[in-house]
Amino acid sequence: MKLTRLLVFGATGTQGHPVLEAALEAGLSVRAATRDLDEAEEKLPGRVEMVRADLLDAEEVQRAAEGMDAIFFHLPVMPDEPDADLVVDNVLAAARRANVGRVVFTTGGYCGDDMPPGVFVDSLRRLSERVLSSGVPAVVLRPTLYLANLVWPHITREIREYGRLTYPPLDAAQRLNWTSTEDQGRIVVACLRADVAGEAIDVASPEALTGPDLCRLLAEVYGREVHFSPQTIDGFADSMSHLAGSGHVGHLLAGLYEGYASLEEGPLVDTDALQHRLGVELTPVSRWVRDRLGYLLSLYG
């Protein structure tokens, strides 16, 4: 089945927008589902069809899915919350009703097989299994740490003012893969064409780095020395609690990073095999930092 009409939820956001851009570049017809049509009309190209749809509203999700071949979505809430189950159920029900040929769900946090149990990881695994066992032709993407996190205001402020990278809260010797949301967008489009239904796929961008390795790349963009001085897990929990306005969110995310910290290395992904299998060219982290980070800093400060 040739899938040419893609519904993108959260199309103006950090994860959805790169999917929309990759789909348009591939010549697909895109319908953008958003809770804020004014924002969408301001940010998105005119050739994109726009509909208002809240993932928590089953009827709106069903209307948005009518006539579409494929759906991309991610969670707008924490995976342990009841609303996360509602989001997944609404998308799967709409996909069945519209007879879509592919659903692509990204977990937005790493829950690969090498991760130890934890509330965040266990919740993502449970939801992933719900998607994959639904009978809907679906694929689950499990990204590592997002490079876009490096644009969080408190991180950029620490680098600019003190030359200090405080994220991620991991040992300086731990080598891991990062994921660019732009690569994730290209992978989503590739999954519409590849024989991957029923699979969970670990995704990342090429070049596994340590914290100090990343600092050397950041120094070129910021024009100053940058040293890796990671927060403790508790300090990270406090920062995330403040950023999200929720202690629960902060401690839930801190638990995810405790899982990362328990790995001897990683999370690590065989990006060569990923590129070969999906026929997609991914962006090395060094190139992303050089070409993309400066642009993001100009947008988000």
N, C-alpha and C positions, 0 to 999 in steps of 0.2 A: 504494500500500500504506500502510495506517495503522499507524504504529509506536507502540506503547503500552507495551512492556516493555523497559526499558533496563538493561543491565548496566554498572555503573560500577566500574572498577578503581581502587585507591587511594582508596576512598571516604571515608576519614578524613583524607586529606591536604590540602595547600594547594590542589591543582588539582582533585582528585576531589570533595571535599566540596561546593564551590559548584555543580558539575554535578548532584550528587544533590539539592541544595536546589532548584535551578531545575527539575529534572524533577518533583519532588514538587509544586511550585507550579503546574506545568502539568498536573497530574492524571495523570502517568504512573505506572506501576508500576515500582518500582526494586529491583533486586537489587544489593547492595553486595558486591564481592569484595575481601577483605582478607587479609593474612597474620596479623592479630591479631584474632581474634574477640572477645576480652575487651574490647579497646579499642573495637571497633565497637559492641558492645552498650552500652558506657558512653556513647558519643558520638552514636549515631544513633537516630532515632525508631523506635518499636516497629513501625510499619507498613512499615518497610524490611526486605526479606528479606536475610539475611546468609549468605554462604558463605565458607569459607576457600579462597583460591586465590592461588598464587604465579605471577606471569607467566612465570617461568622453568621452570615445570612444565607440560608440554603437556597431560597428563591432567587436572590440576586446572583449567586454563583451559577445556578442552573441557567438563568437567562444569558449570562455572559458566555457560557460554554456552547450555546446553541449554534450549530453550523461550523464548529471548529474541529480541526483534525487532531490537535495536540494541546496539552496544557502544561505550563510550568508554574510551580508554586513553591513557597517556603513558608515557614511558620512566622506569624506576626506576634506570637506570644512564646513564653518559655515552654519547653516540651513537657514539663511535669504538670502543667495546668490543665484542667478539664477542657478549656477552650481549644487546646491543641488537638484533642481527639475530635472535637466538633469540626475544626477546620479540615482535618483529613477526611472525615466522613462526608462533609459537604462536597469536597472536590471529587471524591470517588463516586458519589451518587450522581453528580452532574456529568462526570465522564461516562458512566454507564448509560445515562439517559441520552446523551448526545452521540454515543457510540464513537468516542474519540479513539484514535489509533495509538496514542502514546501519552502517558502522563510522566513528567519528570519532576521529582521531588528532591530538593536539596536540603540536607539536615542542618546546614549552617554552622555545624560544629562537628568535630571529628569523633566518630564512634566506631572506628575500625576494629577488626577482630583482636588486635594487640592491646586495645585499651582495657584497663581494669574496670570492674563494676563501679557504678556511682549513680547518683540520682539523675544527673544530666545525661550521661551515656546510656543508662538503662532506659530512660524515657525515649531517647532518640531511637534506640534499637527496637523498642516495642512499636513505636509509630511506623518505623521503616517496615517491619514485618507486616503491619496492618496494610500498608500500601502494596507490598509485594504479593501478599496472599489474597488480595481482593478479587482476583479474576480480571481486573483491568490491566491492559498491557502497560506496565509501568517500570520505571527504573529509578533507583535511589542513588543520588550522588552524595558522597561523604567527604567534604572538603577538609583540609587541614586548616591552620590558622590563616585568616584573611590578611593579605597585605594592606587592605584598606584600613585595618585597625590602626596602622601607623599614623593615620591622620586624626585620631582622637585628639581633641584640643589639649588635654593635659599632657599627652605625649609630645606633641609638637612644641608646647611651651617649655617643657623640661629641656628639650634639645636646643631650642633657640637661646634660652636664658642661661643654661648651665652646661650644655654640651653633653647631656646625659640621657641615654636611652634606658628607660625603666621597665620596658615591656619586651618580651613576655617574662613572667615571673619564673624563669627557669635557669638552671645552671649554665654558666658561660660556656662550658664544654659540650653542651647538648646540641647535637646537629639535627636539624629538622627541615622539612619541606614547608614552604608557604604556598598559599593559593591566591592568585589574582582573580578578582571577580570577572575581569575581562576574559580570562581563560575559562572560567566556569561557564560564561555565556557561550563561548565557542563549543565547549563540551556538550552543553545542553542541545544545541543545534545538531551536533554530530550524532547525538543519541536518538534523534528523530529518524535517522537514516540507517543506523547500525542495528544489528541483531542483538539487542541487549535487554529486551523485555524480561522482567523477572529477576534482574540482577541488582546488587548493591556494588557500586564502583567507587573506590577511593580515588580522589582527584587532587591534584596539586600542580604547581608550576615548577619547571626545571630549576636546579641548583639548590641542594640542601646546604644550609648555612648554620653556623653558630651565631650567638649574639654578637661577639666581636667582629665576625665576618660581615654581618649586616651593618654594624656601625661604620665600617670602612666605606661601604657603599653610600650610607647616609651622609657621611662627611663631605662627599663630592657634591651632593645636592644642597646641603646647608652652608657649604663654604666655611666650615670650622671643624675642629676635631670633635668626634663623638665617641664617648666611652660607654660601655655596657655596664649598667649598674641596676640590675633588676630588683624590683620590689619583692618582698616576701609574699607568700600566698595570702597571709592575713592582710598585708598592706594592699594587695591587689583587690581583695574582697571589699575593703573599705572604699577604694577608689571606684570600683564598679557600683557599689551601693549608692554612692554619691551621684555618679553619672546617670544611673538609671532611676534614681529616686526610690529605690527599693532595696532593703536589706536582703530580702529573699533572693532577688536576682543576683546581687553581689556574691552571696555565699554559694549559690548554685553554680555560677561561673567559676568561682574559686575551686570548687570541687572538680570541675572539668580540668583545670590546670594542674591540680594535684595528680590527676590521672596522667597528664602529659609528663609531669616531673618524675613519675614512677618508671617511665620508659628509659632504657639504657641509652637509646637513641630514638629520635623521631618526635612526632610521627613522620615516617618516611614512605614515599610512594615511588614506584618504578615509573617515572614519567616517560621514559623512552618507550616502554611497552604500551603505555596509555596512548601516546601519540600514534604509534604504529597501528594499534587496534582500531582507533576511532578516525584515523586519517586527518588529524588536526594538528596544526603547528602551535605549540604553547610558547609563552614568553618567559625566558629566563629571568630570575629575580633581579639580577644586575641590570638588565635592560628595562624592566618595569620601574625600578628605582630611578634610573637615569631619565627615562622618557615620560613616565606617567606621574611619578610622585610630585614633581614640581608643579604640574598642572593641577593636581588635586589640592596642593597647598594653596595655590592661587584662588581656588574656589572656597575652601573650607578653613583656611587660615593657619 
